[in-house]
Amino acid sequence: MKRTAAILLALLSVAASAQALTVSPKVGPLLKEAQSLFQAKNYKAALAKLDEAEAVKVYADDETVINQMRRATEACENGKCPSHP
């Protein structure tokens, strides 16, 4: 569980290191819920939460973070979680 959380956080930090990302107030809590579901390996529910976030996105950064989280979640759902050293 910690390993998958670390992978997600690493993916987000790589994007954040390139630029500061700001998500809209409605999207932020949904992303946190999606992250918790991801950590619990409940990938289908995490993807559903990302769909909710997609429906209320406002900022371009919303879409960037949602897409990054979606790619990581879909990879893990398909048994292809990226390995983290």
Protein Blocks (a to p, Z undefined) as FASTA:
>chain_A
ZZmmmmmmmmmmmmmmmpccdddfklmmmmmmmmmmmmnopaklmmmmmmmmmmmgfbfm
lmmmmmmmmmmmmmmmnopaccdZZ
